[in-house]
Amino acid sequence: MGNLFMHYENSNDFNNIRIIQKTLVYIICIPQKYADETILSRKEFFGQFGLIKKIVINKRASIVESTASAYITFNTEEEAKLCIQEVDESLLEGKVLKCTYGTTKYCSFFLKSVPCQNNECMYLHDFRPQKDLLSKEEMGSTKHKLHGFEVKNKNKERIGKKYNLDMFNDLFQI
């Protein structure tokens, strides 16, 4: 496993770490009415940043919160970074969107040196650099900030470079 992984003696140690996935964007505080794969993948929303490979939406059961979160997998690291820069701390219907890199784990089959049989496995099948590894304790202390670059639309009611949100009600008839 090399010097990068000297702190991890066996595969069980890898169960307690997460790996920053630089093509995966994690967004919280999305108003429920936008929590739909078709809407979020549109060019007016997250589709403007690049090719979206997958979207997973988590709709909270709490009526009080009335927000959802989403994991969006982009085709490239550059697309994901652009999305985070443009969307993090912007506003959507008065809600501050929090946007950062998502994390993942190593595939358990990969860690056992056994070929993974799941063609759609979303876990990692190659080792990543130490700088991309986080312990569960570190994850708890980051408070959704797994990037260090400047955001561009802080406190602005917009998604990305092009679209003010005033047009969305007409566009989506929400």
Backbone as CSV, one residue per row, in Angstrom:
resi,resn,N_x,N_y,N_z,CA_x,CA_y,CA_z,C_x,C_y,C_z
1,MET,0.812,-1.199,0.000,0.000,0.000,0.000,0.854,1.261,0.000
2,GLY,2.098,1.174,0.318,2.979,2.327,0.209,2.943,3.226,1.423
3,ASN,3.781,4.251,1.406,3.927,5.172,2.529,2.670,5.967,2.828
4,LEU,1.863,6.233,1.812,0.660,7.036,2.032,-0.297,6.391,3.019
5,PHE,-0.203,5.085,3.160,-1.185,4.366,3.962,-0.559,3.684,5.167
6,MET,0.602,4.191,5.626,1.300,3.541,6.723,0.504,3.591,8.025
7,HIS,-0.439,4.523,8.157,-1.242,4.608,9.371,-2.354,3.559,9.404
8,TYR,-2.569,2.897,8.305,-3.653,1.935,8.218,-3.062,0.543,8.046
9,GLU,-3.078,-0.207,9.139,-2.412,-1.504,9.168,-3.155,-2.577,8.381
10,ASN,-4.472,-2.561,8.429,-5.239,-3.585,7.721,-6.519,-2.973,7.173
11,SER,-7.259,-3.779,6.420,-8.446,-3.250,5.748,-9.516,-2.778,6.726
12,ASN,-9.545,-3.306,7.954,-10.526,-2.838,8.932,-10.313,-1.374,9.285
13,ASP,-9.051,-0.918,9.250,-8.770,0.485,9.537,-9.413,1.397,8.499
14,PHE,-9.579,0.918,7.293,-10.165,1.735,6.232,-11.667,1.946,6.423
15,ASN,-12.290,1.167,7.299,-13.715,1.358,7.570,-13.986,2.678,8.280
16,ASN,-12.972,3.236,8.930,-13.139,4.470,9.690,-12.677,5.708,8.944
17,ILE,-12.402,5.579,7.670,-11.995,6.753,6.902,-12.958,7.000,5.750
18,ARG,-12.975,8.234,5.317,-13.726,8.625,4.128,-12.744,9.293,3.188
19,ILE,-13.025,9.202,1.914,-12.154,9.749,0.890,-12.906,10.858,0.168
20,ILE,-12.267,12.026,0.075,-12.869,13.126,-0.668,-12.920,12.720,-2.133
21,GLN,-14.118,12.749,-2.697,-14.342,12.360,-4.087,-14.524,13.645,-4.886
22,LYS,-13.535,14.010,-5.664,-13.526,15.333,-6.289,-14.377,15.451,-7.550
23,THR,-15.125,14.418,-7.875,-16.142,14.540,-8.921,-17.545,14.543,-8.307
24,LEU,-17.618,14.388,-6.991,-18.887,14.290,-6.275,-19.146,15.567,-5.482
25,VAL,-20.312,16.173,-5.702,-20.708,17.394,-5.002,-21.868,17.053,-4.072
26,TYR,-21.777,17.518,-2.834,-22.818,17.319,-1.830,-23.444,18.674,-1.530
27,ILE,-24.761,18.768,-1.679,-25.485,20.020,-1.477,-26.569,19.792,-0.432
28,ILE,-26.678,20.715,0.534,-27.759,20.640,1.522,-28.585,21.923,1.468
29,CYS,-29.767,21.845,2.051,-30.722,22.966,2.166,-31.424,23.288,0.846
30,ILE,-31.621,22.307,0.002,-32.371,22.493,-1.243,-33.864,22.476,-0.899
31,PRO,-34.616,23.523,-1.233,-36.060,23.487,-0.982,-36.693,22.250,-1.641
32,GLN,-37.608,21.614,-0.924,-38.209,20.350,-1.374,-38.786,20.421,-2.787
33,LYS,-39.370,21.546,-3.160,-40.016,21.591,-4.475,-39.021,21.468,-5.623
34,TYR,-37.723,21.658,-5.357,-36.696,21.484,-6.385,-36.008,20.123,-6.285
35,ALA,-36.380,19.328,-5.293,-35.705,18.061,-5.024,-36.180,16.971,-5.982
36,ASP,-35.810,17.120,-7.231,-36.191,16.192,-8.286,-35.006,16.086,-9.253
37,GLU,-34.651,14.865,-9.635,-33.490,14.659,-10.516,-33.612,15.431,-11.825
38,THR,-34.798,15.442,-12.398,-35.000,16.129,-13.676,-34.761,17.630,-13.536
39,ILE,-35.284,18.217,-12.475,-35.098,19.656,-12.252,-33.633,19.975,-11.971
40,LEU,-33.018,19.245,-11.047,-31.638,19.553,-10.655,-30.632,19.334,-11.778
41,SER,-30.945,18.449,-12.711,-29.998,18.179,-13.805,-30.146,19.153,-14.977
42,ARG,-31.181,19.991,-14.952,-31.393,20.946,-16.050,-30.261,21.956,-16.142
43,LYS,-30.110,22.545,-17.320,-29.075,23.568,-17.554,-29.287,24.801,-16.678
44,GLU,-30.513,25.053,-16.268,-30.793,26.192,-15.400,-30.323,25.937,-13.972
45,PHE,-30.113,24.685,-13.639,-29.636,24.323,-12.309,-28.222,23.766,-12.427
46,PHE,-28.012,22.541,-11.994,-26.652,22.007,-11.908,-26.108,21.487,-13.230
47,GLY,-26.953,21.287,-14.217,-26.499,20.853,-15.533,-25.623,21.872,-16.235
48,GLN,-25.687,23.130,-15.823,-24.872,24.180,-16.451,-23.382,24.012,-16.169
49,PHE,-23.025,23.201,-15.173,-21.616,23.079,-14.793,-20.899,21.944,-15.507
50,GLY,-21.653,21.071,-16.165,-21.012,19.977,-16.889,-21.896,18.747,-16.960
51,LEU,-21.315,17.677,-17.451,-22.027,16.412,-17.617,-22.271,15.764,-16.260
52,ILE,-23.538,15.545,-15.948,-23.911,14.893,-14.697,-24.047,13.402,-14.958
53,LYS,-23.293,12.613,-14.206,-23.339,11.162,-14.352,-24.420,10.533,-13.483
54,LYS,-24.650,11.138,-12.297,-25.630,10.555,-11.380,-26.070,11.610,-10.371
55,ILE,-27.343,11.544,-9.991,-27.880,12.388,-8.917,-28.612,11.484,-7.931
56,VAL,-28.305,11.659,-6.655,-29.018,10.959,-5.590,-29.569,12.028,-4.659
57,ILE,-30.885,12.017,-4.464,-31.550,13.023,-3.633,-32.029,12.375,-2.347
58,ASN,-31.794,13.064,-1.241,-32.277,12.626,0.057,-33.309,13.643,0.522
59,LYS,-34.576,13.249,0.474,-35.652,14.134,0.933,-35.893,13.847,2.407
60,ARG,-35.774,14.877,3.211,-35.990,14.713,4.649,-37.467,14.518,4.934
61,ALA,-37.730,13.735,5.966,-39.120,13.491,6.349,-39.699,14.660,7.146
62,SER,-38.844,15.486,7.719,-39.290,16.587,8.574,-39.999,17.670,7.764
63,ILE,-41.207,17.989,8.142,-41.956,19.057,7.480,-41.380,20.417,7.889
64,VAL,-40.857,20.501,9.102,-40.290,21.755,9.602,-39.118,22.196,8.731
65,GLU,-38.248,21.290,8.393,-37.070,21.626,7.586,-37.447,21.971,6.153
66,SER,-38.295,21.182,5.554,-38.731,21.329,4.163,-37.574,21.529,3.184
67,THR,-36.449,20.870,3.468,-35.309,20.910,2.553,-34.835,19.495,2.266
68,ALA,-34.039,19.395,1.230,-33.465,18.112,0.832,-31.968,18.298,0.630
69,SER,-31.288,17.178,0.480,-29.870,17.217,0.126,-29.694,16.379,-1.130
70,ALA,-28.577,16.593,-1.802,-28.323,15.841,-3.032,-26.835,15.575,-3.187
71,TYR,-26.547,14.423,-3.764,-25.199,14.085,-4.206,-25.241,14.115,-5.726
72,ILE,-24.373,14.916,-6.321,-24.320,15.015,-7.776,-22.930,14.608,-8.228
73,THR,-22.867,13.567,-9.053,-21.589,13.108,-9.592,-21.397,13.707,-10.971
74,PHE,-20.339,14.501,-11.111,-19.987,15.105,-12.393,-18.969,14.238,-13.115
75,ASN,-18.815,14.488,-14.390,-17.876,13.734,-15.210,-16.420,14.053,-14.866
76,THR,-16.128,15.308,-14.507,-14.742,15.696,-14.225,-14.632,16.454,-12.904
77,GLU,-13.418,16.488,-12.366,-13.143,17.250,-11.152,-13.348,18.744,-11.378
78,GLU,-13.013,19.218,-12.566,-13.165,20.640,-12.877,-14.626,21.066,-12.838
79,GLU,-15.522,20.212,-13.355,-16.955,20.520,-13.336,-17.470,20.606,-11.903
80,ALA,-17.048,19.661,-11.069,-17.483,19.658,-9.668,-16.971,20.897,-8.937
81,LYS,-15.716,21.256,-9.169,-15.143,22.442,-8.517,-15.896,23.706,-8.930
82,LEU,-16.190,23.845,-10.213,-16.937,25.003,-10.704,-18.309,25.076,-10.040
83,CYS,-18.976,23.946,-9.925,-20.287,23.896,-9.272,-20.187,24.399,-7.837
84,ILE,-19.205,23.910,-7.097,-19.054,24.323,-5.699,-18.754,25.815,-5.611
85,GLN,-17.843,26.295,-6.441,-17.489,27.718,-6.420,-18.698,28.610,-6.702
86,GLU,-19.539,28.198,-7.621,-20.677,29.022,-8.034,-21.888,28.890,-7.112
87,VAL,-22.063,27.732,-6.476,-23.298,27.470,-5.734,-23.145,27.595,-4.220
88,ASP,-21.989,27.243,-3.662,-21.832,27.263,-2.207,-22.162,28.644,-1.641
89,GLU,-23.021,28.643,-0.632,-23.461,29.837,0.098,-24.342,30.782,-0.716
90,SER,-24.813,30.331,-1.892,-25.803,31.122,-2.626,-27.177,30.841,-2.018
91,LEU,-28.161,31.606,-2.423,-29.504,31.480,-1.862,-30.458,30.866,-2.870
92,LEU,-31.343,30.023,-2.376,-32.433,29.478,-3.174,-33.688,29.615,-2.331
93,GLU,-34.550,30.548,-2.715,-35.769,30.866,-1.965,-35.463,31.171,-0.504
94,GLY,-34.425,31.949,-0.293,-34.058,32.363,1.052,-33.256,31.351,1.843
95,LYS,-33.088,30.156,1.326,-32.296,29.121,1.999,-30.855,29.209,1.508
96,VAL,-29.907,29.169,2.434,-28.491,29.195,2.069,-28.073,27.780,1.684
97,LEU,-27.712,27.602,0.420,-27.240,26.304,-0.048,-25.810,26.091,0.431
98,LYS,-25.558,24.947,1.016,-24.204,24.563,1.422,-23.755,23.491,0.446
99,CYS,-22.589,23.704,-0.114,-22.140,22.865,-1.217,-20.652,22.562,-1.034
100,THR,-20.279,21.297,-1.073,-18.880,20.912,-0.931,-18.651,19.581,-1.635
101,TYR,-17.429,19.090,-1.558,-17.155,17.773,-2.127,-17.839,16.706,-1.292
102,GLY,-18.276,15.653,-1.953,-18.797,14.499,-1.256,-17.657,13.569,-0.892
103,THR,-17.965,12.622,-0.046,-16.963,11.626,0.334,-17.480,10.239,0.024
104,THR,-16.571,9.308,-0.037,-16.927,7.924,-0.305,-16.022,7.019,0.509
105,LYS,-16.139,5.726,0.287,-15.314,4.733,0.972,-14.641,3.865,-0.084
106,TYR,-13.707,3.058,0.384,-13.123,2.049,-0.491,-14.077,0.864,-0.568
107,CYS,-14.160,0.272,-1.735,-14.968,-0.934,-1.921,-14.395,-2.045,-1.039
108,SER,-15.261,-2.726,-0.316,-14.802,-3.792,0.582,-14.138,-4.929,-0.190
109,PHE,-14.597,-5.190,-1.399,-13.958,-6.226,-2.219,-12.552,-5.790,-2.627
110,PHE,-12.408,-4.538,-3.012,-11.097,-4.000,-3.379,-10.116,-4.145,-2.222
111,LEU,-10.563,-3.829,-1.002,-9.686,-3.918,0.166,-9.259,-5.346,0.468
112,LYS,-10.061,-6.309,0.040,-9.724,-7.723,0.239,-8.982,-8.307,-0.957
113,SER,-8.656,-7.447,-1.929,-7.985,-7.871,-3.174,-8.811,-8.891,-3.948
114,VAL,-10.130,-8.715,-3.879,-11.069,-9.578,-4.600,-11.757,-8.709,-5.649
115,PRO,-11.897,-9.202,-6.877,-12.582,-8.393,-7.899,-14.023,-8.074,-7.485
116,CYS,-14.407,-6.828,-7.657,-15.772,-6.394,-7.353,-16.676,-6.845,-8.497
117,GLN,-17.781,-7.484,-8.160,-18.708,-7.999,-9.162,-19.808,-7.005,-9.527
118,ASN,-19.880,-5.901,-8.793,-20.929,-4.911,-9.021,-20.449,-3.884,-10.046
119,ASN,-20.959,-3.966,-11.261,-20.557,-3.040,-12.325,-20.945,-1.596,-12.037
120,GLU,-21.915,-1.385,-11.158,-22.354,-0.036,-10.815,-21.879,0.397,-9.432
121,CYS,-20.873,-0.268,-8.907,-20.339,0.052,-7.580,-19.829,1.486,-7.571
122,MET,-20.288,2.263,-6.605,-19.894,3.672,-6.506,-18.720,3.879,-5.544
123,TYR,-18.237,2.791,-4.939,-17.093,2.912,-4.041,-15.799,2.856,-4.839
124,LEU,-14.697,3.230,-4.190,-13.414,3.330,-4.888,-12.725,1.982,-5.041
125,HIS,-12.060,1.833,-6.169,-11.339,0.603,-6.487,-9.862,0.870,-6.739
126,ASP,-9.396,2.013,-6.263,-7.968,2.331,-6.304,-7.657,3.229,-5.113
127,PHE,-6.408,3.157,-4.642,-6.033,3.958,-3.486,-5.846,5.410,-3.877
128,ARG,-6.184,6.288,-2.962,-6.082,7.723,-3.176,-5.005,8.305,-2.267
129,PRO,-4.513,9.495,-2.605,-3.459,10.122,-1.795,-3.927,10.431,-0.374
130,GLN,-2.991,10.447,0.539,-3.270,10.718,1.953,-4.042,12.025,2.143
131,LYS,-3.751,13.045,1.339,-4.417,14.351,1.488,-5.923,14.270,1.244
132,ASP,-6.388,13.219,0.573,-7.817,13.057,0.301,-8.527,12.178,1.330
133,LEU,-7.802,11.704,2.343,-8.376,10.820,3.353,-8.764,11.607,4.598
134,LEU,-9.918,11.271,5.165,-10.398,11.894,6.397,-10.879,10.814,7.352
135,SER,-10.585,10.985,8.637,-11.142,10.081,9.636,-12.578,10.519,9.918
136,LYS,-13.336,9.660,10.581,-14.704,10.035,10.949,-14.696,11.253,11.874
137,GLU,-13.680,11.351,12.735,-13.566,12.502,13.634,-13.329,13.784,12.831
138,GLU,-12.443,13.719,11.845,-12.185,14.889,11.005,-13.436,15.292,10.228
139,MET,-14.193,14.315,9.784,-15.433,14.607,9.056,-16.383,15.407,9.937
140,GLY,-16.479,15.041,11.205,-17.373,15.731,12.124,-16.965,17.163,12.395
141,SER,-15.677,17.451,12.281,-15.197,18.797,12.597,-15.147,19.722,11.383
142,THR,-15.335,19.201,10.175,-15.221,20.045,8.982,-16.466,20.875,8.725
143,LYS,-17.609,20.470,9.265,-18.861,21.224,9.102,-19.156,21.550,7.640
144,HIS,-19.102,20.550,6.810,-19.483,20.648,5.397,-18.535,21.479,4.542
145,LYS,-17.319,21.732,4.983,-16.359,22.484,4.169,-15.177,21.584,3.830
146,LEU,-15.233,20.947,2.696,-14.129,20.109,2.245,-13.399,20.764,1.084
147,HIS,-13.541,22.067,0.982,-12.808,22.815,-0.033,-12.282,24.085,0.617
148,GLY,-11.278,24.677,-0.001,-10.707,25.884,0.562,-10.741,27.064,-0.381
149,PHE,-11.448,26.945,-1.492,-11.448,28.041,-2.455,-12.605,29.004,-2.211
150,GLU,-12.463,30.183,-2.776,-13.440,31.252,-2.593,-14.721,30.971,-3.374
151,VAL,-15.852,31.205,-2.705,-17.139,31.054,-3.378,-17.476,32.359,-4.086
152,LYS,-18.276,32.267,-5.154,-18.508,33.431,-6.008,-19.864,34.099,-5.827
153,ASN,-20.843,33.386,-5.306,-22.198,33.943,-5.235,-22.765,33.945,-3.820
154,LYS,-21.917,34.203,-2.835,-22.361,34.202,-1.446,-23.513,35.194,-1.262
155,ASN,-24.591,34.677,-0.669,-25.795,35.465,-0.361,-26.481,36.056,-1.589
156,LYS,-26.231,35.498,-2.758,-26.932,35.934,-3.969,-28.002,34.906,-4.307
157,GLU,-29.158,35.395,-4.690,-30.289,34.537,-5.047,-30.115,34.092,-6.494
158,ARG,-29.276,33.079,-6.692,-29.006,32.587,-8.048,-28.342,31.220,-7.971
159,ILE,-28.400,30.510,-9.093,-27.672,29.253,-9.246,-26.664,29.466,-10.359
160,GLY,-25.403,29.525,-10.008,-24.357,29.630,-11.016,-24.220,31.000,-11.634
161,LYS,-23.616,31.026,-12.811,-23.274,32.275,-13.486,-24.461,32.930,-14.172
162,LYS,-25.368,32.116,-14.689,-26.323,32.623,-15.663,-27.702,32.943,-15.118
163,TYR,-28.145,32.238,-14.110,-29.569,32.225,-13.842,-29.948,32.846,-12.507
164,ASN,-30.642,33.969,-12.560,-31.297,34.488,-11.374,-32.527,33.634,-11.145
165,LEU,-32.940,33.510,-9.906,-34.001,32.560,-9.589,-35.404,33.089,-9.825
166,ASP,-35.546,34.361,-10.162,-36.879,34.905,-10.425,-37.575,34.164,-11.561
167,MET,-36.804,33.683,-12.514,-37.386,33.030,-13.684,-37.833,31.598,-13.418
168,PHE,-37.404,30.982,-12.305,-37.675,29.566,-12.094,-39.148,29.246,-11.889
169,ASN,-39.882,30.110,-11.205,-41.295,29.823,-10.981,-42.048,29.684,-12.298
170,ASP,-41.755,30.549,-13.268,-42.397,30.435,-14.578,-41.877,29.222,-15.336
171,LEU,-40.569,29.025,-15.298,-39.940,27.947,-16.051,-40.450,26.577,-15.612
172,PHE,-40.532,26.366,-14.298,-40.936,25.065,-13.781,-42.386,25.038,-13.335
173,GLN,-43.069,26.157,-13.417,-44.458,26.290,-12.989,-44.653,25.716,-11.595
174,ILE,-43.787,26.208,-10.710,-43.806,25.720,-9.328,-44.606,26.680,-8.473
